[in-house]
């Protein structure tokens, strides 16, 4: 048989008990690496731009720009908690992380920076347009599309198939969000006629809870919802009930939006419908139950971040006040 006709060997299968290849090759502990990936992956909902924040801003009729600004410091706070936990685990058990290896040279850092440059440019232009007040979030989205198109052309990666696939992805996402919002509007109207929000509000108000007590009850409520629903559905279905209660208790709507996004993030790493768990299962082959167990410390760290945010609400409110007065 000629060499060209020789059958190709399939690539070796990776163990279903291994973390993703780059972490596995460097010797990182499986549970810590998978748990950190699940926890850190959920922060994308809090660090702008965020679809969940946009949906909340539309439904709550608050400034999306202020919401974006309010999410930055809480996101950094939770990232700091994650990093501190990982450092403590690795210091307590040095086998969880590989020993110091080859040092990256300046040329290596420069190469990494060049690889990240298009993403950083796109983020800088979009967020800069929003925070500077030059464009609204909707206009900044159009600016982002134009910038991404220019960058793709400059990098010589634009093809007709890629352009068509991108358009279809945008259509699917827009239709999904629109259908959910329309259904949520119908549901909200129906609940209004049934006086369900008023009844729930009166039932909770009859408990005479303090603001922190109310927040604790709402947190349990959202954690239960996160077990079965995705983030956008949680926001649109619960907001007509929970937002009036929160405002009546004295919580700022901008702060409550950040809190709600964190609750949604916690649902991303809780079975049986945790989106991040399914993604990691597809990447590694590890059962969802194990990934959820590995993610549990990061779930509690997110809960700790929420408690800190409740005690010090200025963490979320300071930056919007500085930027927009």
C-alpha positions in Angstrom: 0.0 0.0 0.0 1.5 3.4 -0.9 2.2 5.8 1.9 -0.5 8.2 0.7 -3.1 5.5 1.0 -2.1 4.3 4.5 -4.9 4.7 7.0 -4.4 7.4 9.6 -4.2 6.5 13.2 -6.8 8.2 15.3 -5.4 10.6 17.9 -4.9 9.1 21.4 -7.8 9.6 23.6 -7.3 11.7 26.6 -8.3 10.3 30.0 -11.8 11.2 31.1 -10.3 12.0 34.5 -7.9 14.7 33.2 -8.2 18.5 33.1 -7.9 20.3 29.7 -4.6 19.6 28.0 -2.8 22.8 28.7 -3.4 22.4 32.5 -2.8 18.7 32.4 0.6 19.0 30.7 1.7 21.6 33.3 0.9 19.3 36.2 -2.1 21.2 37.8 -4.4 19.3 40.2 -7.5 18.1 38.4 -10.1 19.2 41.0 -8.6 22.6 41.5 -8.2 23.3 37.8 -11.7 22.2 36.8 -13.3 24.0 39.8 -11.4 27.2 39.0 -12.4 27.0 35.3 -16.1 26.6 36.2 -16.0 29.4 38.8 -14.0 31.9 36.7 -16.0 31.2 33.6 -19.1 32.5 35.3 -17.5 35.9 35.9 -18.2 36.8 32.3 -21.7 37.7 33.3 -20.5 40.3 35.8 -17.6 41.9 33.9 -19.1 44.0 31.1 -20.4 43.8 28.5 -23.0 41.4 29.8 -26.2 40.2 28.1 -27.8 39.5 31.5 -27.0 43.1 32.6 -28.6 44.5 29.4 -31.7 42.4 30.0 -31.9 43.6 33.6 -31.4 47.2 32.6 -34.2 47.1 30.0 -36.6 45.4 32.4 -35.7 47.5 35.5 -35.4 50.7 33.4 -32.0 51.7 34.8 -28.9 52.9 33.0 -27.1 50.0 31.3 -23.9 52.1 31.3 -24.1 52.5 35.1 -24.8 48.8 35.5 -21.6 48.0 33.4 -19.6 50.3 35.6 -21.1 48.8 38.8 -20.1 45.3 37.9 -16.3 46.0 37.5 -15.2 46.2 41.2 -17.5 43.3 42.4 -16.1 41.2 39.6 -12.5 42.0 40.6 -13.5 41.3 44.3 -14.7 37.8 43.4 -11.6 37.2 41.2 -9.4 38.2 44.1 -11.3 35.8 46.4 -10.7 33.0 43.8 -7.0 33.8 43.5 -6.5 33.9 47.2 -8.2 30.6 47.6 -6.1 29.0 44.9 -2.9 30.4 46.4 -3.8 29.1 49.9 -4.6 25.6 48.5 -1.4 25.5 46.5 0.7 26.7 49.5 -0.9 24.1 51.8 -0.4 21.3 49.2 2.4 22.1 46.8 1.5 19.1 44.7 -1.6 21.0 43.5 0.5 23.2 41.2 3.7 22.4 39.2 7.0 23.6 40.5 8.5 26.7 39.0 9.6 25.9 35.5 11.0 27.7 32.5 10.8 31.5 32.8 9.0 33.3 30.0 11.3 35.7 28.2 10.4 39.2 27.2 10.0 38.1 23.7 7.5 35.5 24.9 5.5 38.1 26.7 5.6 40.3 23.7 4.3 37.4 21.5 1.5 36.8 24.0 0.6 40.5 24.0 0.4 40.6 20.2 -1.9 37.6 20.2 -4.2 39.4 22.7 -4.0 42.8 21.0 -7.1 42.4 18.8 -9.2 41.4 21.8 -7.9 44.2 23.9 -8.4 46.7 21.1 -12.0 45.6 20.7 -12.8 45.7 24.4 -11.1 49.1 24.8 -13.1 50.7 21.9 -16.5 49.2 23.0 -16.2 49.9 26.7 -14.5 53.3 26.0 -17.4 54.4 23.9 -19.9 53.4 26.6 -18.0 54.8 29.6 -17.1 58.1 27.9 -20.7 58.7 26.9 -19.9 58.9 23.2 -22.3 56.0 22.5 -25.1 54.2 24.2 -24.8 50.4 24.7 -26.8 49.8 21.6 -24.6 52.1 19.5 -21.5 50.7 21.1 -22.6 47.3 19.9 -22.7 48.6 16.4 -19.2 50.1 16.9 -18.0 46.7 18.2 -19.3 44.9 15.1 -17.6 47.4 12.8 -14.3 47.2 14.8 -14.4 43.4 14.8 -15.0 43.4 11.0 -12.0 45.8 10.5 -9.8 43.7 12.8 -10.8 40.5 11.0 -10.0 42.0 7.6 -6.6 43.4 8.9 -5.7 39.9 10.2 -6.7 38.4 6.8 -9.2 36.0 8.5 -12.4 37.2 7.0 -14.1 34.6 4.7 -17.6 34.5 3.4 -18.4 31.4 5.4 -17.2 33.0 8.6 -19.2 36.1 7.9 -22.3 34.1 7.2 -21.8 32.0 10.3 -21.4 35.1 12.4 -24.6 36.7 11.0 -26.6 33.5 11.7 -25.2 33.4 15.3 -26.3 37.0 15.8 -29.8 36.2 14.5 -30.2 33.2 16.7 -29.1 35.0 19.8 -31.3 38.1 19.1 -34.3 35.9 18.4 -33.7 33.9 21.6 -33.5 37.0 23.7 -36.5 38.7 22.0 -38.7 35.6 22.4 -37.7 35.4 26.1 -38.5 39.1 26.6 -41.8 38.8 24.9 -42.8 35.7 26.9 -41.6 37.5 30.0 -43.8 40.5 29.2 -46.8 38.2 28.7 -46.0 36.4 31.9 -45.6 39.6 33.9 -49.0 40.9 32.6 -50.6 37.6 33.5 -49.1 37.6 37.0 -50.3 41.2 37.4 -53.9 40.2 36.7 -53.6 37.3 39.1 -52.1 39.7 41.7 -49.3 37.2 42.2 -46.5 39.7 42.7 -48.6 41.6 45.2 -49.5 38.5 47.1 -45.8 37.4 47.2 -44.7 40.8 48.3 -47.4 41.0 51.0 -46.4 37.5 52.2 -42.7 38.5 52.5 -43.5 41.9 53.9 -45.6 40.2 56.6 -42.5 38.4 57.8 -41.1 41.9 58.9 -37.7 41.0 57.7 -34.8 43.4 58.0 -33.1 44.4 54.7 -30.3 41.8 55.2 -33.0 39.2 56.2 -34.8 39.9 53.0 -31.6 39.6 51.0 -31.0 36.2 52.6 -34.4 34.9 51.7 -34.0 36.2 48.1 -30.6 34.6 47.9 -32.1 31.2 48.8 -34.9 31.8 46.3 -32.4 32.6 43.5 -30.2 29.7 44.3 -33.2 27.3 43.9 -34.1 29.0 40.6 -30.6 28.6 39.4 -30.8 24.8 39.8 -33.4 24.7 37.0 -33.4 27.9 34.9 -30.8 29.8 32.8 -29.8 33.3 33.7 -32.0 35.3 31.3 -35.1 33.3 32.3 -34.3 33.9 36.0 -34.1 37.7 35.5 -37.2 38.1 33.4 -39.4 35.8 35.5 -38.4 37.0 38.9 -37.8 40.7 38.5 -41.4 41.9 38.6 -41.6 40.2 42.1 -38.2 40.9 43.6 -37.3 44.3 42.4 -40.2 46.2 44.1 -39.4 44.3 47.3 -35.7 45.3 47.1 -36.4 48.9 46.4 -38.9 49.1 49.2 -36.3 47.6 51.5 -33.9 50.4 50.5 -31.6 48.7 48.0 -30.4 50.7 45.1 -31.7 49.3 41.7 -28.1 49.4 40.3 -26.8 47.5 43.3 -29.6 45.0 43.1 -28.7 44.4 39.4 -25.2 43.5 40.4 -26.4 41.2 43.1 -28.9 39.5 40.8 -26.1 38.9 38.2 -24.0 37.2 40.9 -27.0 35.0 41.8 -27.3 34.1 38.2 -23.5 33.3 38.1 -24.0 30.9 41.0 -26.6 29.1 39.0 -24.0 28.6 36.2 -22.1 26.1 38.4 -25.0 24.3 40.1 -26.4 21.1 38.7 -28.5 19.9 37.0 -28.7 22.9 34.6 -25.4 24.6 35.3 -24.2 25.8 31.8 -20.5 25.9 32.8 -20.7 22.3 34.1 -21.9 21.1 30.7 -19.2 23.0 28.9 -16.5 21.4 31.0 -18.0 18.0 30.8 -17.8 18.3 27.0 -14.2 19.4 27.1 -12.9 16.8 29.6 -15.4 13.9 29.8 -15.6 14.2 33.6 -19.1 13.6 34.9 -21.1 16.7 35.8 -21.5 15.5 39.4 -17.7 15.5 39.9 -17.3 18.9 38.2 -20.0 20.3 40.4 -18.2 19.0 43.5 -15.0 20.5 42.3 -16.8 23.8 41.8 -18.4 23.9 45.2 -15.6 26.0 46.9 -16.0 28.6 44.2 -19.7 28.6 44.8 -19.1 29.4 48.5 -16.5 32.1 47.5 -19.1 33.7 45.3 -21.6 33.6 48.2 -18.9 35.3 50.4 -18.4 38.0 47.8 -22.2 38.6 47.8 -22.1 39.0 51.6 -19.2 41.4 51.4 -21.1 43.3 48.7 -24.2 43.5 50.9 -22.2 44.8 53.9 -20.3 47.3 51.7 -22.6 48.3 48.9 -20.3 51.1 47.8 -18.1 48.5 46.2 -20.7 48.4 43.4 -22.0 52.0 43.6 -18.8 54.0 43.9 -17.6 53.7 40.3 -20.9 54.6 38.6 -21.1 57.6 40.9 -17.6 58.7 40.0 -18.1 58.2 36.2 -21.6 59.6 35.9 -22.3 61.6 39.0 
